[in-house]
Amino acid sequence: MTDETLQSRREILVALTCAACSSLLPACGTKTESPPATGQTVTIKLSDETALTTIGGSIRKSYGTNNAGQPVIVVRTGQSEFKTMSTVCSHSSGSLQAPSNNRSVCDLHGSPFSTQSANFAQPLSGPATTAVKTFTTTFDATANSITIQF
Ligand code: FES
């Protein structure tokens, strides 16, 4: 075997190793695109979601193909105010977990996102730097329900 053959094999191995590693590692620093809007609305009776009957209460659920089939987090941020955010992280598509202590933490790199009204869906620390997608959520006091616009 010549030196040129060894060099060539070494270059191929390095190239294959790099390709394999890059396919296994999350794309750190790659900003996630927001899921496309579906134009659908989902109405939730608060009597069916008791976690939303108190201020600060939240649910984490999927609603069909909305939000690209990924769950959303719905939070009661006030007596008559509800807010909804995607669980798809704005950093590299990790998944935001169920809220605790007014934040939802990404399972991939750990950025916490606020679930409080004033800075809802905003990252509280890196590596994420931009808010996750939010969905307009309206409260109907008469029907005691909320409607999420996807
Ligand atoms: S994917 Fe990196 S912080 Fe969420």
Boltz pocket constraint, residues with backbone or C-beta under 6 A from the ligand:
constraints:
  - pocket:
      binder: B
      contacts: [[A, 89], [A, 90], [A, 91], [A, 92], [A, 93], [A, 94], [A, 95], [A, 106], [A, 107], [A, 108], [A, 109], [A, 110], [A, 111], [A, 126], [A, 127], [A, 128]]
      max_distance: 6.0
